[in-house]
Amino acid sequence: MIARDNLINVHLPEDGFGDYSHTAVAQGGAEPAGRTYAFHTHHRAQLFQIVRGSLRLETERGYFIIPPERAVFVPSGVLHEVTYLQETERSYLFFRPDAVASLSPEVSVIGTTRLLRELILAFLEIPRADAGSLPAERLVAVILDQLQTSPVAPLSLPLPASERLRDIAADMRNEPGADWPLDELASRAAMSPRSFQRHFQSETGMSFRAWRQQAKLLKSVEWLAGGRSVGDIAFALGYSGPSAFIAVFRAAFGASPGKYFQDTPLEL
């Protein structure tokens, strides 16, 4: 059972002054659908572990969808906005920046093994007042070891840097199933189609075609987490039918949409 004081909001300073001495502090609880925490930063690195529900996280460089049984790691000082897409049960772990220096310096969505989930739960069962105790610190060390080897899930979408391309990308991301003729998008950006594609790839690291497909896949994960049917999603995203959508989804995630939230291939 989660310790009572770990259900209370962790008030952390924006810098190291006045911070806990503990390697990690935790908070468990739930968030209502639609709750948004506008762009902000933390001095501590943050791990969101999603037990039930889903969230969308956006940074200046990318867009991330985190479904159940996954987690997202946000390094210290990264500006980010969080929106809970449905009623969500989640756990937060906040780490001292020096403790996670060997982890990725980028925001990343990771698959959580059964062991990692149990370790996080065990830490939440330790009262916050005892979070700096030797048993708690040993438990945190094992959690950090697990995070070192946790596989990264392909649930991110890089965003263009320039404002004119970011606006276009935002529209396509919000309506990934709409028809977006390349000529019209290029004209909107005051570019030729070839120049548009070249700039888009330069700013995102992905071809325009690959980016559009990834935008559709992330939207499909968001909708699947909300309980929308495979057939409905397939047609809403512009696929010719469920079979075509399932084939693309399986190629990207290694599982069919129907099994993505049922099976946990990363279990130990």
C-alpha positions as CSV (number, residue, x, y, z in Angstrom):
1,M,0.0,0.0,0.0
2,I,1.3,3.5,-0.9
3,A,2.4,5.4,2.2
4,R,0.0,8.1,3.1
5,D,2.5,10.9,2.8
6,N,3.5,9.7,-0.7
7,L,-0.1,10.6,-1.8
8,I,0.6,14.2,-1.0
9,N,2.1,16.6,-3.6
10,V,5.9,16.8,-3.6
11,H,6.8,20.5,-3.3
12,L,10.2,20.7,-4.9
13,P,12.2,23.9,-5.5
14,E,13.1,24.9,-9.0
15,D,16.8,24.8,-8.1
16,G,18.8,22.8,-5.7
17,F,18.5,25.2,-2.8
18,G,16.3,23.7,-0.1
19,D,15.9,20.4,-1.9
20,Y,15.7,17.0,-0.2
21,S,19.0,15.3,0.3
22,H,17.4,12.0,-0.7
23,T,18.4,10.5,-4.1
24,A,14.7,10.2,-4.9
25,V,11.2,11.2,-3.6
26,A,8.0,9.8,-4.9
27,Q,4.3,10.5,-5.2
28,G,1.5,8.2,-6.2
29,G,-2.1,9.1,-7.1
30,A,-4.5,9.8,-9.9
31,E,-5.3,12.6,-12.4
32,P,-8.6,13.4,-14.0
33,A,-9.1,13.3,-17.8
34,G,-8.1,16.5,-19.4
35,R,-5.9,17.9,-16.6
36,T,-3.0,19.9,-18.1
37,Y,0.1,21.1,-16.4
38,A,1.3,24.0,-18.6
39,F,4.9,24.3,-19.6
40,H,7.2,24.1,-16.6
41,T,10.6,22.7,-15.5
42,H,11.9,20.8,-12.5
43,H,15.3,20.9,-10.9
44,R,15.0,17.2,-10.4
45,A,14.7,14.6,-13.2
46,Q,11.2,13.1,-13.3
47,L,9.9,9.6,-14.1
48,F,6.2,9.2,-14.8
49,Q,5.1,5.6,-14.5
50,I,1.6,5.0,-15.9
51,V,-0.4,2.3,-14.2
52,R,-3.7,3.0,-15.9
53,G,-4.8,5.6,-18.4
54,S,-2.5,7.7,-20.6
55,L,-0.9,11.1,-21.0
56,R,0.6,13.4,-23.7
57,L,3.8,15.2,-23.0
58,E,5.2,17.9,-25.2
59,T,8.6,19.6,-25.1
60,E,10.2,22.3,-27.3
61,R,11.7,19.4,-29.4
62,G,9.1,16.7,-29.4
63,Y,5.7,15.2,-28.7
64,F,5.2,11.9,-26.7
65,I,2.3,9.6,-25.9
66,I,2.6,7.4,-22.8
67,P,0.1,4.6,-22.6
68,P,-0.4,2.1,-19.7
69,E,2.5,0.1,-18.4
70,R,5.0,2.5,-19.9
71,A,6.9,5.4,-18.4
72,V,8.5,8.6,-19.5
73,F,11.8,10.0,-18.2
74,V,12.2,13.8,-18.2
75,P,15.7,15.0,-17.5
76,S,16.4,17.9,-15.2
77,G,15.6,21.3,-16.5
78,V,13.6,20.2,-19.6
79,L,10.6,22.5,-20.3
80,H,7.5,20.3,-20.7
81,E,3.7,20.3,-20.7
82,V,1.6,17.4,-19.6
83,T,-2.0,16.6,-20.5
84,Y,-3.8,13.5,-19.0
85,L,-5.8,12.1,-21.9
86,Q,-8.1,10.1,-19.6
87,E,-8.5,9.3,-15.9
88,T,-5.0,8.1,-15.1
89,E,-3.3,6.3,-12.2
90,R,0.3,7.3,-12.1
91,S,3.5,7.3,-10.0
92,Y,6.1,10.1,-10.0
93,L,9.7,9.6,-9.0
94,F,11.9,12.7,-8.8
95,F,15.6,12.1,-8.9
96,R,18.6,14.3,-7.9
97,P,20.2,15.4,-11.2
98,D,23.6,13.9,-10.2
99,A,22.0,10.5,-9.6
100,V,20.7,10.1,-13.2
101,A,23.8,11.6,-14.9
102,S,24.4,8.3,-16.7
103,L,20.8,8.1,-18.1
104,S,19.7,9.6,-21.4
105,P,19.9,13.4,-21.6
106,E,16.8,13.3,-23.8
107,V,13.1,12.7,-22.9
108,S,12.3,9.1,-23.6
109,V,9.4,6.7,-23.3
110,I,10.3,3.4,-21.9
111,G,8.8,0.0,-21.4
112,T,8.4,-1.0,-17.8
113,T,9.1,-4.6,-16.8
114,R,7.2,-6.3,-14.0
115,L,10.3,-6.0,-11.8
116,L,10.6,-2.2,-12.4
117,R,7.0,-1.7,-11.6
118,E,7.3,-3.7,-8.4
119,L,10.4,-1.8,-7.3
120,I,8.6,1.6,-7.9
121,L,5.6,0.3,-5.8
122,A,7.9,-0.8,-3.1
123,F,9.5,2.6,-2.9
124,L,6.1,4.3,-2.7
125,E,5.3,2.1,0.3
126,I,8.2,3.7,2.2
127,P,7.0,6.9,4.0
128,R,8.5,10.0,2.5
129,A,10.1,10.9,5.8
130,D,12.1,7.7,5.4
131,A,13.0,8.2,1.7
132,G,16.6,8.9,2.7
133,S,17.1,5.8,4.8
134,L,19.6,3.1,3.8
135,P,16.9,0.6,2.7
136,A,15.2,3.3,0.6
137,E,18.5,4.4,-1.0
138,R,19.4,0.8,-1.8
139,L,16.0,0.3,-3.5
140,V,16.5,3.5,-5.5
141,A,19.9,2.2,-6.7
142,V,18.2,-0.9,-8.1
143,I,15.5,1.2,-9.8
144,L,18.3,3.3,-11.4
145,D,20.0,0.1,-12.6
146,Q,16.7,-1.0,-14.2
147,L,16.3,2.3,-15.9
148,Q,19.8,1.9,-17.4
149,T,18.6,-1.1,-19.4
150,S,14.9,-0.3,-20.0
151,P,14.1,-0.4,-23.7
152,V,13.0,2.8,-25.4
153,A,9.5,2.6,-26.9
154,P,8.8,4.3,-30.3
155,L,6.2,6.7,-28.9
156,S,7.7,10.0,-29.8
157,L,7.4,12.5,-32.6
158,P,10.1,15.1,-33.2
159,L,8.9,18.7,-33.9
160,P,10.3,21.1,-36.4
161,A,12.3,24.1,-35.1
162,S,11.0,26.9,-37.3
163,E,7.6,28.4,-36.5
164,R,6.1,28.1,-40.0
165,L,6.8,24.3,-40.0
166,R,5.8,23.8,-36.4
167,D,2.4,25.3,-37.2
168,I,1.9,23.0,-40.1
169,A,3.1,20.0,-38.0
170,A,0.7,20.9,-35.2
171,D,-2.2,20.9,-37.6
172,M,-1.2,17.5,-39.1
173,R,-0.6,16.1,-35.7
174,N,-4.1,17.2,-34.5
175,E,-5.8,15.8,-37.6
176,P,-3.5,13.0,-38.8
177,G,-6.2,11.3,-40.9
178,A,-7.0,14.4,-43.0
179,D,-5.8,14.8,-46.5
180,W,-2.8,17.1,-46.5
181,P,-1.6,17.6,-50.1
182,L,2.1,18.3,-50.2
183,D,1.7,21.1,-52.7
184,E,-0.7,23.0,-50.4
185,L,1.5,22.5,-47.3
186,A,4.6,23.7,-49.2
187,S,2.7,26.8,-50.5
188,R,1.6,27.6,-47.0
189,A,5.2,27.5,-45.9
190,A,6.2,29.7,-48.9
191,M,8.4,26.9,-50.3
192,S,8.5,24.6,-53.3
193,P,7.5,21.0,-52.5
194,R,11.1,19.8,-52.7
195,S,12.4,22.6,-50.5
196,F,9.6,21.9,-48.0
197,Q,10.5,18.2,-47.7
198,R,14.2,19.0,-47.4
199,H,13.6,21.5,-44.6
200,F,11.2,19.2,-42.8
201,Q,13.7,16.4,-42.8
202,S,16.5,18.7,-41.7
203,E,14.5,20.0,-38.7
204,T,12.9,16.7,-37.6
205,G,15.4,14.1,-38.6
206,M,12.6,12.2,-40.4
207,S,11.4,12.3,-44.0
208,F,8.0,14.0,-44.4
209,R,6.4,10.7,-45.3
210,A,7.8,8.9,-42.3
211,W,6.8,11.7,-40.0
212,R,3.2,11.6,-41.1
213,Q,3.1,7.9,-40.6
214,Q,4.5,8.3,-37.1
215,A,2.0,11.0,-36.3
216,K,-0.8,8.6,-37.3
217,L,0.7,5.8,-35.1
218,L,0.9,8.0,-32.1
219,K,-2.7,9.1,-32.5
220,S,-3.7,5.5,-32.9
221,V,-2.0,4.6,-29.6
222,E,-3.8,7.5,-27.9
223,W,-7.1,6.4,-29.2
224,L,-6.5,2.7,-28.4
225,A,-5.7,3.7,-24.8
226,G,-9.0,5.4,-24.7
227,G,-10.9,2.3,-25.8
228,R,-11.6,3.2,-29.4
229,S,-12.1,0.3,-31.8
230,V,-9.4,-0.8,-34.3
231,G,-11.8,-0.4,-37.2
232,D,-12.9,3.1,-36.2
233,I,-9.2,4.1,-35.8
234,A,-8.2,2.6,-39.2
235,F,-10.8,4.6,-41.1
236,A,-10.3,7.8,-39.1
237,L,-6.6,7.7,-39.9
238,G,-7.3,7.3,-43.6
239,Y,-6.2,3.6,-44.0
240,S,-8.1,1.5,-46.6
241,G,-9.3,-0.8,-43.8
242,P,-8.4,-2.5,-40.5
243,S,-6.0,-4.9,-42.2
244,A,-3.8,-2.2,-43.6
245,F,-3.7,-0.3,-40.3
246,I,-2.9,-3.5,-38.3
247,A,0.0,-4.3,-40.7
248,V,1.5,-0.8,-40.2
249,F,1.0,-0.9,-36.5
250,R,2.5,-4.4,-36.1
251,A,5.6,-3.4,-38.1
252,A,6.1,-0.3,-35.9
253,F,5.4,-1.8,-32.4
254,G,5.9,-5.6,-32.9
255,A,2.3,-6.4,-31.8
256,S,-1.2,-6.0,-33.2
257,P,-3.3,-3.1,-31.9
258,G,-5.5,-5.6,-30.1
259,K,-2.6,-7.1,-28.1
260,Y,-0.6,-3.9,-27.6
261,F,-2.2,-3.2,-24.2
262,Q,-3.0,-6.9,-23.3
263,D,0.4,-8.5,-23.8
264,T,3.5,-7.2,-22.0
265,P,6.4,-8.6,-24.0
266,L,8.8,-6.9,-21.7
267,E,7.8,-9.0,-18.7
268,L,10.5,-10.8,-16.8
